[in-house]
Amino acid sequence: MTDRPHILIVDDDERLRDLLKKYLSRKGFFVSAARDSQHARRILSGLDFDLAIVDVMMPGEDGVSLCQWLVSDRGLPTLLLTARGETEERIRGLEAGADDYMSKPFEPMELLLRINAILRRVPPPEEPEAPKMLHLGPIRYDVSRGELWRGDELIRLTATESALMRLFSREVGEVVSRTRLIEDLGRAGPEGAGAQERAVDVQITRLRRKIEADPKNPRHLQTVRGAGYMLVAD
């Protein structure tokens, strides 16, 4: 057994795959690589991973479609790689469940920082303890376990959504600024404040779909104009 995270790289660029595999291996990760989405699915049928790094533009099934499957079916945190300027592709990726994205070309050290930020957001196993619940209409959030429930149905959360719920649940009824969210989620990067805030807004929109009866008129995860967001429990 080992605590070293296992990362899957999915990219049709053989040179980049090899460079990333060597670099991340030197940084202490186990690394596997796939040349396209079909190859990745075969690898995933027999191995478990802690995070996937997926290129958006690939022959056959594109990275956004693969990302959606990785997140919804496998619960695997995913970082997307996009060509610089592909703003809409990045937004599509975030809406599909990606935890973060980077534009090519990028500095390997920045990629390492983004990977570590995502892995820190994945909730660690916790010792059983008396449950503390937040009630959001028909939804309840188990604070101690980081689990979201609708009746007997466990609602799957991405790593970023889990991080958001942990943050908001610590400050129920308090405004959390976009700047704070960008910092706590590890979103700070070279894309500029506008792009960072848009990325956070996309994640908030996705989380609202899971906790609100009417996501367009949120009751529990409210926007406080000019200030940020606030979680309101029953």
Phi, psi and omega in degrees: 000152181210153177265002181290125180296146179254121184246138176252125176256127179237108183201138180279355178273104185298321181297316180293319178304313183293320180296315181294321181298315180293316183296311183290328176296320178295335181270008172100010179261151161278136185226131170240156184225146177229146184273343179198180184295319181299316178298319180298317180297323178295317179297318183292341178291342183235354183227153175256147182228161177260338182195147176241140173247116191235128174283139181288312186267102177222153175295150182078222180294128183281170185293330180293316178296317178297318179303315181300319178291317180301319183283312186284321184265327185251348182061033186261121175304139188224135174246129182262144173252127181231155172291143181303134179096352180276062185301314182296325178294322179295318180295318176302319180295317178295320179294332178282351177117002179300143179276335180194172176213158174223146178267137174277145352284160182219162177275131180305323180297322178294320177301316180300318179295319179295318179300311181296325178295318179294315182296328177292333182279343179290122184297129178285158175300138182239151177290141178302139177208170181301127184293142172241119188250141166252132180255124181236077187064230180283355180264142173230143181243118177278103186297319185292327182260348182068035184245141179249130186232144167238103187063235178265006183263122174280124180270121182289132176245141171288169179300320180291319178297322176298318179296320178297314181296321178297317181294310182295324183291337176282343185225049179300132180081001179248145179283132175248121186287157175299322179300317178298317180296317179301316182292313184291331180270000180070032183274344185303132182191190186279359187287342182102155186299321182299314180294322180295317180294323179296321179297318178295318180300322178297317180294322177297317179300317180295320180293322179300324179298338183264341185241350184252140173292324178229091185302333181282343176231070189294138178260325188257319178254089191266147171272128174255104189307128178078358184236316182151223183231157181215133176268127180242117179265164177288000000 
